Amino acid sequence: METINKNRLFLASCLALITTAMTFAIRARLETVFGPDGAGLTLEQIGYAFTPAFWGFTLAMIIGGPLVDSLGIKKITWIAFITHAIGIVLTLMADTMTSLFIATLFVGIGNGMVEAALNPMVASMYTDNKTKMLNRFHVWFPGGIVIGSLVGYLIMDVMGLPWQAMVATLFVPVIIYGVLFYGQKFPVTERVQLGISTSKMFASLGKPLFLFMVFCMFLTAASELGTTQRIESLLKTSVAAPLLVLAFINGIMALGRLSAGQVVHRLKPAGMLLYSAIFTLAGLWLLTITSGGMTFVAAAVFAVGVTFFWPTMIGFVAEYLPETGALGMSIMGGAGMLSVSIVLPIMGHLMDNANATEALRTMSILPAILIVCFLGLSMYMKKRKEVKN
């Protein structure tokens, strides 16, 4: 009987997530290529051209989530591979807002399918360490952004090569993760393992705790990804190379997620989320009043804040609401990306008509709301634990 090679599957999953993350960093660099000083698009137009990366991601996760249980993790993973490849080719050919929009849509669908398939796969392979292993898996989102940021900086700013050379580097992780997944036996999702019915899964999606977490996911994802995706425009007057700040932020995030197991043990997921919101708020405000070398200090505070947001939100649902299954995790991820698709044009409008400081201060409202939400969640989870005991 063919056995499941967990190590190979996990490695391939990490490379698929690196691909996803590199698209975020490279897209951030493309903002200047297609912007007012390049192809002539306004920052608001670029915001709209980039939105399919996020609502396309959402669409893929909402569709892919329930299909993971019925079609299996393997098929959804190969859909991710195919749409990633198509998206990269179309990006290389993009020369207008419309063609960039379509290319970004395919990349977004590929990214969404990666999360739809591989979050539940990691949860099903490591049932006793879900939050820890999901954080370890998501090390490679900031890790991939570091790689993509450095690749973009070296190819375009140091070597002076055309932007197409930067985009073409995405084929490297895509091909490697395709080779690693090829011929492997995939596990079934945890919901299938536990025999939880489809009706119970859908009923669980209406639980107040799940709906509350979906609402919070809107705010955590927008705080993190809305800011980092527009880093070039937000920090172009503060530092010489905003992509290096992006690499710095994500390097801190990667290191933090590697130590997630110890943090989870001490703070529990709800506590992690509360402290994350506090640091995120502080970091965003510091970014509005710093420049030069001090920008990196502000960026470090922001990075500490957003490090545990995404994987801990997913891990919380996997741990405390397992009956929501792969669909529950997909809805969480989809909600997060949908929120980013909403805030990107808003941020572009603020920067076109006001300035980057105004955009950052507006974004800081989100973690301020989250502090209140996660304080309440911490109190609720503590009381729930006392009742169970």
C-alpha positions as CSV (number, residue, x, y, z in Angstrom):
1,M,0.0,0.0,0.0
2,E,1.4,3.4,-1.0
3,T,2.3,5.6,2.0
4,I,2.0,9.3,2.4
5,N,5.3,11.1,2.4
6,K,4.5,13.9,4.8
7,N,8.0,15.5,4.6
8,R,7.9,15.7,0.8
9,L,4.3,17.0,0.7
10,F,5.1,19.6,3.4
11,L,8.2,20.7,1.4
12,A,6.2,21.0,-1.8
13,S,3.5,22.9,0.0
14,C,6.0,25.4,1.3
15,L,7.3,25.9,-2.3
16,A,3.8,26.4,-3.5
17,L,3.3,29.1,-0.8
18,I,6.7,30.6,-1.8
19,T,5.3,31.0,-5.3
20,T,2.2,32.7,-3.9
21,A,4.2,35.0,-1.7
22,M,6.7,35.9,-4.5
23,T,3.7,37.1,-6.6
24,F,2.9,39.6,-3.9
25,A,6.4,41.0,-3.7
26,I,6.8,41.2,-7.5
27,R,3.4,42.7,-7.9
28,A,4.4,45.4,-5.4
29,R,7.5,46.2,-7.6
30,L,5.3,46.3,-10.7
31,E,3.4,49.2,-9.2
32,T,6.2,51.6,-10.4
33,V,6.4,49.8,-13.8
34,F,2.7,50.4,-14.6
35,G,2.3,53.6,-12.5
36,P,2.3,57.3,-13.3
37,D,6.1,57.3,-14.0
38,G,5.9,54.1,-16.0
39,A,3.0,53.0,-18.2
40,G,0.9,56.0,-17.0
41,L,-1.8,54.4,-14.8
42,T,-2.9,56.3,-11.8
43,L,-2.4,54.7,-8.4
44,E,-6.2,54.2,-8.1
45,Q,-6.2,52.4,-11.5
46,I,-3.4,50.1,-10.4
47,G,-5.4,49.4,-7.2
48,Y,-8.2,48.1,-9.4
49,A,-5.9,46.2,-11.7
50,F,-4.4,44.4,-8.6
51,T,-7.7,43.6,-6.9
52,P,-8.3,40.3,-8.8
53,A,-5.2,39.0,-7.0
54,F,-7.4,39.2,-3.9
55,W,-11.0,38.6,-4.9
56,G,-9.8,36.0,-7.4
57,F,-8.0,34.4,-4.4
58,T,-11.3,34.6,-2.5
59,L,-13.3,33.1,-5.3
60,A,-10.8,30.2,-5.6
61,M,-10.9,29.5,-1.9
62,I,-14.7,29.7,-1.6
63,I,-15.1,27.3,-4.6
64,G,-12.1,25.2,-3.8
65,G,-12.8,24.9,-0.1
66,P,-15.9,22.5,-0.4
67,L,-14.4,20.8,-3.4
68,V,-11.3,19.8,-1.4
69,D,-13.5,17.3,0.5
70,S,-15.3,15.9,-2.6
71,L,-12.6,16.1,-5.3
72,G,-9.6,15.6,-3.0
73,I,-6.6,17.7,-2.1
74,K,-4.6,16.4,-5.1
75,K,-6.9,17.7,-7.8
76,I,-7.2,21.2,-6.2
77,T,-3.4,21.3,-5.9
78,W,-3.0,20.7,-9.7
79,I,-5.5,23.3,-10.5
80,A,-3.3,25.7,-8.5
81,F,-0.3,24.7,-10.5
82,I,-2.0,25.2,-13.9
83,T,-3.5,28.6,-13.0
84,H,-0.2,29.8,-11.5
85,A,1.6,28.9,-14.8
86,I,-1.1,30.7,-16.9
87,G,-1.0,33.7,-14.7
88,I,2.7,34.1,-15.0
89,V,2.7,33.8,-18.8
90,L,-0.2,36.4,-19.0
91,T,1.7,38.8,-16.7
92,L,4.7,38.6,-19.0
93,M,2.5,39.7,-21.8
94,A,0.6,42.4,-19.9
95,D,0.8,46.0,-21.3
96,T,-2.5,47.6,-20.3
97,M,-4.7,47.9,-17.3
98,T,-7.1,45.2,-18.8
99,S,-4.3,42.7,-19.6
100,L,-2.7,43.2,-16.2
101,F,-6.2,42.7,-14.6
102,I,-6.7,39.4,-16.4
103,A,-3.2,38.2,-15.6
104,T,-3.6,39.1,-12.0
105,L,-6.9,37.2,-11.9
106,F,-5.2,33.9,-12.9
107,V,-2.4,34.4,-10.4
108,G,-5.0,35.2,-7.7
109,I,-6.9,32.0,-8.5
110,G,-3.7,30.0,-8.3
111,N,-2.8,31.5,-5.0
112,G,-6.3,30.8,-3.6
113,M,-6.2,27.2,-4.7
114,V,-2.9,26.8,-2.9
115,E,-4.4,27.9,0.3
116,A,-7.7,26.0,-0.3
117,A,-5.9,22.7,-0.7
118,L,-2.8,23.0,1.4
119,N,-4.1,24.5,4.7
120,P,-6.4,21.6,5.2
121,M,-3.7,19.2,4.1
122,V,-1.3,20.5,6.7
123,A,-4.1,20.4,9.3
124,S,-4.9,16.8,8.4
125,M,-1.3,15.6,8.5
126,Y,-0.5,17.2,11.8
127,T,-3.7,16.9,13.8
128,D,-1.9,17.3,17.2
129,N,0.0,20.4,16.3
130,K,-2.3,22.4,14.0
131,T,-1.6,26.0,15.0
132,K,2.2,25.3,15.3
133,M,2.4,23.5,11.9
134,L,0.2,26.0,10.1
135,N,2.5,28.8,11.4
136,R,5.5,26.8,10.3
137,F,3.9,26.3,6.8
138,H,3.1,30.1,6.7
139,V,6.7,30.9,7.5
140,W,7.1,30.7,3.7
141,F,4.6,33.5,3.0
142,P,6.8,36.1,4.5
143,G,9.8,34.0,3.5
144,G,8.6,34.1,-0.1
145,I,8.0,37.8,0.0
146,V,11.6,38.3,1.2
147,I,12.8,36.2,-1.7
148,G,10.6,38.0,-4.2
149,S,11.6,41.5,-2.8
150,L,15.3,40.7,-3.1
151,V,14.8,39.2,-6.6
152,G,12.9,42.3,-7.7
153,Y,15.5,44.7,-6.2
154,L,18.5,42.8,-7.6
155,I,17.1,42.3,-11.1
156,M,15.5,45.7,-11.6
157,D,17.3,48.2,-9.3
158,V,20.9,46.7,-9.2
159,M,21.2,44.8,-12.5
160,G,18.9,47.1,-14.5
161,L,17.2,44.2,-16.3
162,P,13.6,44.5,-17.7
163,W,10.7,43.8,-15.5
164,Q,9.8,40.6,-17.5
165,A,13.1,39.0,-16.2
166,M,11.8,39.5,-12.6
167,V,8.4,38.0,-13.4
168,A,10.0,35.0,-15.2
169,T,11.7,34.0,-11.9
170,L,8.3,32.8,-10.7
171,F,8.6,29.7,-12.9
172,V,11.4,28.4,-10.7
173,P,9.3,27.6,-7.6
174,V,6.3,26.6,-9.7
175,I,8.3,23.9,-11.6
176,I,9.9,22.6,-8.4
177,Y,6.7,22.3,-6.4
178,G,5.0,20.6,-9.5
179,V,7.9,18.0,-9.6
180,L,7.7,17.4,-5.8
181,F,3.9,16.9,-5.9
182,Y,4.0,14.6,-9.0
183,G,3.2,11.0,-8.3
184,Q,2.6,11.5,-4.5
185,K,-0.3,10.1,-2.5
186,F,-2.3,12.8,-0.8
187,P,-4.1,12.5,2.6
188,V,-7.9,13.1,2.9
189,T,-9.1,16.2,4.8
190,E,-9.7,16.1,8.5
191,R,-13.5,16.4,8.1
192,V,-13.5,13.3,5.9
193,Q,-11.2,11.5,8.5
194,L,-13.6,12.4,11.3
195,G,-16.7,11.5,9.3
196,I,-18.4,14.9,9.9
197,S,-21.4,15.3,7.6
198,T,-21.8,18.0,5.1
199,S,-24.9,19.3,6.8
200,K,-23.1,19.6,10.1
201,M,-20.3,21.4,8.4
202,F,-22.6,24.0,6.9
203,A,-24.5,24.4,10.2
204,S,-21.2,25.1,12.0
205,L,-20.5,28.0,9.6
206,G,-23.4,29.8,11.2
207,K,-21.9,29.7,14.7
208,P,-21.4,33.1,16.3
209,L,-17.8,32.4,17.1
210,F,-17.0,31.5,13.5
211,L,-18.8,34.6,12.1
212,F,-16.9,36.7,14.6
213,M,-13.6,35.3,13.4
214,V,-14.6,35.9,9.8
215,F,-15.2,39.6,10.6
216,C,-11.9,39.8,12.4
217,M,-10.1,38.2,9.4
218,F,-11.3,41.1,7.2
219,L,-9.5,43.5,9.5
220,T,-6.3,41.4,10.2
221,A,-5.6,40.7,6.5
222,A,-6.3,44.3,5.4
223,S,-4.0,45.6,8.1
224,E,-1.2,43.3,6.9
225,L,-1.5,42.8,3.2
226,G,-3.1,46.2,2.3
227,T,-0.1,47.9,3.8
228,T,2.6,45.6,2.4
229,Q,1.1,45.4,-1.1
230,R,1.4,49.2,-1.6
231,I,4.7,49.5,0.1
232,E,6.4,51.2,-2.9
233,S,3.9,54.1,-2.9
234,L,3.5,54.3,0.9
235,L,7.2,54.6,1.6
236,K,8.8,56.1,-1.6
237,T,9.3,59.5,0.2
238,S,10.6,57.9,3.4
239,V,13.3,55.5,2.2
240,A,15.3,55.0,-1.0
241,A,14.3,51.3,-1.5
242,P,10.9,50.4,-0.2
243,L,11.3,46.8,-1.4
244,L,14.1,46.4,1.1
245,V,11.7,47.5,3.9
246,L,9.3,44.9,2.6
247,A,12.0,42.2,2.7
248,F,12.9,43.4,6.3
249,I,9.3,43.2,7.5
250,N,8.8,39.7,6.1
251,G,12.2,38.5,7.3
252,I,11.0,39.3,10.9
253,M,7.7,37.6,10.2
254,A,9.4,34.4,8.9
255,L,11.6,34.2,12.0
256,G,8.6,34.8,14.3
257,R,6.5,32.1,12.7
258,L,9.4,29.6,13.2
259,S,9.0,30.1,16.9
260,A,5.2,30.1,16.9
261,G,5.0,26.8,18.9
262,Q,6.5,28.5,22.0
263,V,4.4,31.6,21.6
264,V,1.2,29.5,21.2
265,H,2.0,27.5,24.3
266,R,2.5,30.7,26.4
267,L,-0.2,33.0,25.1
268,K,-2.8,30.7,23.4
269,P,-4.2,31.8,20.1
270,A,-6.5,34.5,21.4
271,G,-3.7,36.1,23.4
272,M,-1.4,36.0,20.4
273,L,-4.0,37.9,18.3
274,L,-4.5,40.6,21.0
275,Y,-0.8,41.3,21.2
276,S,-0.5,41.3,17.4
277,A,-3.2,44.0,17.1
278,I,-1.5,46.2,19.6
279,F,1.9,46.0,17.8
280,T,0.3,46.5,14.4
281,L,-1.4,49.7,15.6
282,A,1.8,51.0,17.0
283,G,3.8,50.1,13.9
284,L,1.4,51.8,11.5
285,W,1.5,55.0,13.5
286,L,5.3,54.9,13.7
287,L,5.5,54.6,9.9
288,T,3.6,57.9,9.6
289,I,6.2,59.8,11.6
290,T,9.5,58.2,10.6
291,S,11.9,58.4,7.7
292,G,15.3,57.1,6.7
293,G,16.8,54.5,9.0
294,M,14.0,55.0,11.6
295,T,11.6,53.6,9.1
296,F,13.1,50.2,9.6
297,V,12.4,50.5,13.4
298,A,8.8,51.4,12.7
299,A,8.6,48.5,10.2
300,A,10.0,46.1,12.8
301,V,7.2,47.0,15.2
302,F,4.7,46.6,12.5
303,A,6.2,43.2,11.5
304,V,6.0,41.9,15.1
305,G,2.3,42.9,15.0
306,V,1.3,41.1,11.7
307,T,3.6,38.1,12.1
308,F,1.0,35.8,13.7
309,F,-2.2,37.2,12.2
310,W,-3.0,35.0,9.2
311,P,-1.8,31.6,10.4
312,T,-3.2,32.0,13.9
313,M,-6.6,33.0,12.5
314,I,-6.7,29.9,10.3
315,G,-5.2,27.8,13.2
316,F,-7.9,29.1,15.6
317,V,-10.7,27.9,13.4
318,A,-8.9,24.6,12.7
319,E,-8.4,24.0,16.4
320,Y,-11.6,25.3,18.0
321,L,-14.1,24.9,15.1
322,P,-12.8,21.7,13.3
323,E,-16.4,20.8,12.2
324,T,-16.3,23.7,9.8
325,G,-13.7,21.6,7.8
326,A,-11.7,22.8,4.8
327,L,-14.5,25.1,3.8
328,G,-14.2,27.0,7.1
329,M,-10.5,27.6,6.6
330,S,-11.2,28.6,3.0
331,I,-13.8,31.1,4.0
332,M,-11.4,32.6,6.5
333,G,-8.7,33.0,3.9
334,G,-11.2,34.2,1.3
335,A,-12.6,36.8,3.6
336,G,-9.0,38.1,4.3
337,M,-8.2,38.5,0.6
338,L,-11.6,40.0,-0.2
339,S,-10.9,42.7,2.4
340,V,-7.6,43.5,0.7
341,S,-9.3,43.9,-2.7
342,I,-11.6,46.5,-1.1
343,V,-8.9,48.5,0.6
344,L,-6.3,48.7,-2.2
345,P,-8.3,51.1,-4.4
346,I,-9.2,53.1,-1.3
347,M,-5.6,53.5,-0.4
348,G,-4.8,54.4,-4.0
349,H,-7.5,57.1,-3.9
350,L,-6.1,58.5,-0.6
351,M,-2.5,58.6,-2.0
352,D,-3.7,60.2,-5.3
353,N,-5.7,62.9,-3.6
354,A,-4.0,63.3,-0.2
355,N,-0.8,61.5,0.8
356,A,0.7,58.3,2.1
357,T,0.5,59.5,5.7
358,E,-3.2,59.9,5.4
359,A,-3.5,56.3,3.9
360,L,-1.5,54.8,6.8
361,R,-3.4,56.7,9.5
362,T,-6.7,55.5,7.9
363,M,-5.4,51.9,7.9
364,S,-4.5,52.2,11.6
365,I,-8.2,52.3,12.4
366,L,-8.4,48.6,11.6
367,P,-6.0,47.3,14.3
368,A,-7.5,49.7,16.8
369,I,-10.9,47.9,16.3
370,L,-9.1,44.5,16.5
371,I,-7.7,45.4,19.9
372,V,-11.2,45.6,21.3
373,C,-12.3,42.5,19.4
374,F,-9.4,40.3,20.6
375,L,-9.7,41.5,24.2
376,G,-13.2,40.3,24.1
377,L,-12.2,37.0,22.5
378,S,-9.5,36.4,25.1
379,M,-12.1,36.9,27.9
380,Y,-14.6,34.7,26.1
381,M,-12.1,31.8,25.6
382,K,-10.9,32.1,29.2
383,K,-14.5,31.8,30.5
384,R,-15.2,28.9,28.1
385,K,-12.2,27.0,29.4
386,E,-13.3,27.6,33.0
387,V,-16.8,26.3,32.2
388,K,-15.4,23.2,30.6
389,N,-13.1,22.5,33.6
